[in-house]
Amino acid sequence: MTSDDEGISSAEAFPDGDDAVRAVEELSAATRDPATLETLTRVRATLRVLQQRAEAAEAKSLRDPLTHLANRRAWREALHTETERCRRDGRGAVLVVIDLDDFKAYNDTFGHLAGDLLLRHVGETLMSASRTNDVVARIGGDEFAVIAVGAESSVPVGQRIREALARAGVAASIGMARIEPQGDLAEAWGTADRTMYDEKVRRHGGSRG
């Protein structure tokens, strides 16, 4: 490999979208040749389009396509991000896990289209029962979760979600856990999931879905 090739292979040879656009703009400002300026203008427009597409694709990859809630990947990122926020701001958080009751039987009885409509309905219900800064995610087939950052107690958060689901005609088992400012939401997720499963065992004999 020549020294020129090594230069091309370095990370510095491939700037991110914003840097590339700025570089083209600087070249455009420096050139006096109309043909070159026209070419650079087209390059800049193309870079902007590619950048917008990349941003849209990234946003889409963090959303569940059915419910438009955060997906499992976004949820895992939120566990880290919101844990850091709690520690930085000195605030606790409540994590809630929601698992629909008898969802498989519902699908078998009414069909997958009806099942999809139910999942969307649940997503909308959870969003309406949550605050603007809460994280609401679909983390599995019929399993959802909510992070209520800054919540002082799990009781009102869980009650709000239970009542919203009841009004919507949705049967579900719910588990909750709260962390103090120095806690870890990933650990709280495990606790809430076990609590949810314990509730499902008490109510239905323990079969998920």
PyMOL commands that set and color helices and strands:
alter all, ss='L'
color gray80, all
select helices_A, chain A and resi 3-9+11-13+17-30+34-61+72-89+103-110+112-128+154-167+185-204
alter helices_A, ss='H'
color red, helices_A
select strands_A, chain A and resi 93-100+135-138+143-149+172-179
alter strands_A, ss='S'
color yellow, strands_A
deselect
rebuild
show_as cartoon
